[in-house]
Amino acid sequence: MNNQATPFSGFDLSGFWEDSDYARKEYVEPPPTPAAIAAVEAALGYRLPASYIALMQSQNGGIPARCCFPTDQPSSWADSTTVPAGRPASPP
């Protein structure tokens, strides 16, 4: 019996992505087919996480609506203490 929760159950993805014509035109693709997922997994040599597949099936690509997060340290990226996601709070 599989007792794992469905990825993103209880999480509202409707506000996750930026809702703009630009984002839809430049970054959003049709959801991947099972065959496309299998081909990617075969090429990589491992299975993609179920949560990643669920996210791609919900919306395949786009611009996250919230791409910054607060930090306790000033950053070299901005005067505020909000750092773009994926960037270190201070240069290495």
ROMI-559639 format. One record per residue: residue in one letter; x, y, z of N, C-alpha, C, O in turn. Coordinates in steps of 0.2 Angstrom, whole numbers, plus 5000, padded with zeros to 4 digits. Layout:
BEGIN
AXYZXYZXYZXYZ/...
//
This chain:
BEGIN
M500449945000500050005000500450065000500950065004/N500350114996500650174995500350235000499850254998/N500750255005500450305010500750375009500650415013/Q501150385003501350445001500850495000500350474996/A500950555002500450615000500550634993501150624990/T500050654990500050674983500450744983500350784988/P500950754979501350814979500950874978500450874974/F501050924982500750984983500050984985499651034984/S499850924988499150924991499050974996499550975001/G498551014996498451065001498851135000498851185003/F499251134994499551194992499251224986499151184981/D499051284986498751324981499251344976499551394977/L499351314970499751334965499551384961499951414957/S498951404961498651464957499051524958499051564953/G499351544964499751604964500451594964500851644965/F500651534962501351514962501751554956502251574957/W501351544950501651574944501451644943500851664944/E501951684940501751754938501251744932501351704928/D500651784932500151784927500251834922499951894923/S500651824917500751884912500851854905501051794905/D500651884900500651864893501451844892501551794888/Y501851894894502551874893502851814896503151774892/A502651794902502851734905502551674901502951624900/R501951674899501651624896501951614889502051554887/K502051664885502351664879503051634879503251594875/E503451664883504151644883504351584887504951554885/Y504051564892504251514897503751454898504051404900/V503151464896502651404897502651364891502551384886/E502751294892502651244887502051194889501851204895/P501851164884501351114886501551064891502151044892/P501151034895501350984900501650924896501450904891/P502150894900502550834897502050774896501650764901/T502150734891501850674890502150624894502750634896/P501850564896502250514899502850484895503350474898/A502750484889503350464885503950514885504450494885/A503750584885504250634886504650624893505250624893/I504250614898504550604905504950544905505550544908/A504750484902505150424902505750434898506250404900/A505750474892506350484888506850524892507450514892/V506650574896507050614900507350574905508050574907/E506950534909507250494914507750434911508250424915/A507650414905508050364902508750404901509250374902/A508750464898509350494896509750514902510350514902/L509350534908509750554914509950494918510450494922/G509650434917509850374921509550374928509750334932/Y509050414929508650404936507950434935507850474930/R507550424940506850444939506750514942507150534947/L506350554939506250624941505850624947505350574948/P505850664952505450664958504750674956504550714952/A504350644960503550644959503350724959502850744956/S503650754964503450824965503650874959503250914957/Y504150854956504350894950503950874944503750924940/I503750814943503250794938502650824939502250854934/A502350824945501750854947501750934945501250954943/L502250964947502351034945502351054938501951094936/M502651014934502651014927501951004924501751034919/Q501650954927500950934924500450994926499951004922/S500551024931500151084933500251144929499851174926/Q500951164928501151214923501851204921502251194926/N501951194915502651174913503051234911503051254905/G503351264916503751324915503451384917502851384919/G503751444917503451504919503951544924504551524924/I503751594926504051644931503751634938503151654938/P504151614943503851614949503651684951503951734950/A503051694954502751754957503151784962503251844963/R503451744967503851764972504551734972504651674973/C504951774970505651744968506151784973506751774972/C505951814978506351844983506151824990505651804991/F506651824995506551805002506951855006507451875005/P506651865012506951905017507551875020507551805021/T508051905022508651885025508851925031508751985031/D509251905036509451945041510051985039510252035043/Q510451975034511052005032510952045026510552035021/P511252105026511152145020511552115014511952075015/S511352125008511652095002511952144998511852204998/S512352114993512652154988512152164982512352204977/W511652124982511152124977510652184977510352204972/A510552204983509952254984510052294991510452264995/D509852354991509852394997509452365003509652375009/S508952335001508452305006508752235008509352215006/T508452205013508652135015508252075011508152025014/T508052095005507752045001508152024996508452064992/V508351954996508851924991508451884986508051844987/P508651894979508351854974508451784976509051764978/A507951734975508051664976508651634972508751654966/G509051594975509551564971510251604972510751584969/R510251664975510851704976511051704983510651704987/P511651704984511951704991511751774994511751824991/A511751775001511551835004512151885004512051945004/S512751855003513351895002513851854998513851794997/P514251894994514751854989515151814993515351824999/P515351754990515851704993516451734994516951704997/
//
